[in-house]
């Protein structure tokens, strides 16, 4: 009798067991911290946030994969969790140990077939980079072109679902501490974006979209998708040679400003013209390419975390800018309501404006300046977040709309890049150049057309 491979029932049962084991590991680690906190409360002891934060970091530190991405993502959103937790979670490393060559061969065969090697002139055994959901191998096409093959780790869907099921525990810990903000919509937003990162066909469409949007930008490069060597779990693209952004913090001011301008354009231009943002500010998602012996511009590398907004949300961002610039209170309120904030009193609006003026301040001031004077990238926004937290504790909480989550996160990440580069620019003029042609109706039409051409699911823009 010939041997049969595993049936679909066998595979589903295997996924169930792996997911159950993941639930147990994550649930035990994270739940253990929650239990200790509850015990301290039950005994009438004041919870020591720093101690609890260290316990949570230790619990998550031994876990790799999606839970690390979720934890670090939360740590970048001001007041999503207590500041003590954010500091500890930000220290965690999201890199997972790379798959060995035996695993890589099996994964590549699963995606491209047993004869997958015939598609490449060369394929490096060692991973060029590894992260929470997959790893990248450098290869060479049959035509001699350098390629990057992004290969997803096995059983990531099971791991993601198990880890997302524990996300509510992190928010539950926060809710026990009289939160300044209501995080009820954050979990859904984070879960949706992390699930999207599993779909490399979607990421390929995002890459095509950015290639279309930024094709006229002289200092921004987007990899080309190699369609016939890509699947839902394998993304093959052109290799873009570059050096880490942090290698250029000591370059001449002119070069640092060129890189900062490219970063500004790479972020604000797609948002203001197409309602799209690159939502992951991690420095590993950018590199610097060389041109005539000097930094020429940036390579925009990762497109797993792309957020597509309805045109009215973009309009709200510009309305808030104009409202703050002209001190038009009615326009400011209209902007917050457009974003989805509800039931805002005058006091709450003033508290939210503290954060808004922090984010918009460099865009409003018409002069050459640094993004923040005397502040490190790690501390960027912490002082303002503390002030907002204190105010909302008295007047809130405020429910944060889900669309605000990645907008805010990306803005903070972009500011941190400018601080690393010690850039000195007229951010006001850069911003106004990107929004000068803004028109709500035209943006909606332009967005729909670009998404259709790139093959992006248009439901994402709803």
Secondary structure, 3 states (H helix, E strand, C coil): CCCCCCCHHHHHHHHHHHHHHHHHHHHHHHHHHHHHHHHHHHCCCCCCHHHHHHHHHHHHHCCCCHHHHHHHHHHCCCCCCCHHHHHHHHCCCCCCCCCCHHHHHHHHHHHHCCCHHHHEEEECCCCCEECCCEEEEEEEECCCCEEEEEEECCCHHHHHHHHHHCHHHHHHHHHCCCCCEECCCHHHHHHHHHHHHCCHHHHHHHHHHHHHHCCCCCCEEECCECHHHCCCCEEEEECCCCEEHHHHCCCCHHHHHHHHHHHHHHHHHHHHHHCEEECCCCHHHEEEEEECCEEEEEEECCCCCEEECCHHHHHHHHHHHHHHHHCCHHHHHHHHHHHCCCCCCHHHHHHHHHHHHHHHHHHHCCCCECCCCCCCCCCCCHHHHHHHHHHHHHHCCEECCHHHHHHHHHHHHHHHHHHHHCCCECHHHHHHHHHCCCCHHHHHHHHHHHHHHHCCCHHHHC
